[in-house]
Amino acid sequence: MPYRLDIPGQVSEEQLLAIEAVAATVPRGGIVVEVGSLFGRSSWAWAKSVPKGAEVFCIDPWQDNPGVRTMEAEFGIVYGLEQFKAYTNDCPNIHAIQAYSPQGVLWERAIDVYYEDAVHINPILTENVNFWTKWLRADGIACGDDFRPRFPDVVRAARELAETTGGDLHVVDFFWCVIPASAKERPKFKKLAKTLKALADRFESLQVYGSAVSLVPLNEVPAEAEAGGSLCIDLRIVNDGQHPWIGPDEKLVVQGTLTDAEGVVALEHKVPVFEGHLKYDIPIDLQLRLDLNDIAPGLYHLGVTLEGLDAAIGKAFESSILINQVNGRAPSSRRYRFKAGDESCPTLSDGWSSPEGNYTWMVGGSSSVTLECPTSEQDEVWLGIRLHPFASAGTRRDLEIQVDGVRLASANLSLSGELKLKMPARKRTAIRIDLIHSNTSKPSNQTVGNQDHRDLSFAVEYVDIDFSE
Ligand SMILES: C[S@@+](CC[C@H](N)C(=O)[O-])C[C@H]1O[C@@H](n2cnc3c(N)ncnc32)[C@H](O)[C@@H]1O
């Protein structure tokens, strides 16, 4: 087989088979340009699958890519040109160009295949597509990776290319490929279309429901906690597949279990993931909170799983946790849950959407809420706010928090989390919180087919007010 699964990379075996099929259409002496090569997994497949005399130009900066740290650690390698060359040293037809495409590349040759696998979001994606398709021959093939809901710019670009060339768009797993109108009647491209269709069908038939779902902690899971307190774990559920992983009538439930040294279940807590969040390919962040009120001090096993998903296919995680005895008085605490049907949910009007199953989105540029909370002169008050930024593909959102008209903090968040803020001690009957969040986006602009046109920035899950009595 002209591909190597031992080269670390981000393309699946099905995609490598699709690459092999496209490479077979390249004429002798032809040219493939690959933008985004990483360690050379797809590059090796192109180089070994093209006919004799064809050349493959691989463009990658081979620097500044924090996303590869896990892969580096797992394989004991370092991302860079040297490592790429080591993996592809038996491919004399590869020419590595160390650059950021398209700006860093000087190019003046017609090409037969353009494979895009660098940056999946605009403006860079469009810049690359515009630049490289200019050099494509009339019957040349544009193709790439990550045709999936998570990357709407890729989906849009592939569809637009199919439209402007009057061509046919083929998708195998996340691999996309446009066979232009000018080529599709020729036998070798007809054969390619047939092969891609067969690969797509085979891939569909191999899909295991939920097989790409994983549940990972967003922060380090604490190794210790205090009896009587609580253990909060921020979680992310990701479906890395092309398909929805839960039917419209099903419910996904995250379950946390503490088991003592004898294997006896000491605590079990379930968090339903509400239907509104069940979008495939879009990460869901939530918090699992275990109240340790009736837990005796000792060493426990913590297991976090997705109920209802076959444990063999849904990935979960586990760890050990030491519950310590504590002395002293716990502070008083009030939790206002910003969710539909919850008694503690405050009245929300301007700047808020309707409360949903697990939280409430703030809409527009600012939102205010007043929470009743009588405190005395001496009370030291802590405000905790759990927020979910509306963020995808590394977007960050700005937030300024004002309490009783005074600016208390500002934050720039890309992940869900809780902010803990100390407020000055003074006598109050209520606390007014103003949240300023002018940096918004519409879900409809982020995901293909999404009809949600709200201007979103953050959702609030709850506000805690802790004070000494
Ligand atoms: C998704 S990975 C490529 C995966 C690779 N094709 C494989 O088979 O595993 C994306 C690569 O594009 C590189 N990259 C980022 N910006 C780029 C740019 N402007 N031009 C070329 N490559 C870029 C990244 O550093 C990374 O190595």
The ligand as an ORCA input file, in Angstrom:
! r2SCAN-3c Opt
* xyz 0 1
  C      -3.490     19.564      9.730
  S      -1.769     19.677      9.676
  C      -1.342     18.797      8.232
  C      -1.539     17.332      8.402
  C      -0.831     16.533      7.349
  N      -1.323     16.766      6.020
  C      -0.898     15.041      7.668
  O      -0.973     14.233      6.762
  O      -0.857     14.700      8.849
  C      -1.563     21.332      9.210
  C      -0.147     21.761      8.958
  O      -0.182     23.014      8.271
  C       0.841     23.828      8.770
  N       0.544     25.228      8.441
  C      -0.019     26.184      9.215
  N      -0.102     27.335      8.516
  C       0.387     27.079      7.295
  C       0.539     27.865      6.132
  N       0.138     29.144      6.076
  N       1.106     27.299      5.042
  C       1.486     26.009      5.064
  N       1.342     25.212      6.141
  C       0.808     25.745      7.233
  C       0.838     23.506     10.249
  O       2.021     23.944     10.871
  C       0.666     21.989     10.219
  O       1.906     21.361     10.136
*
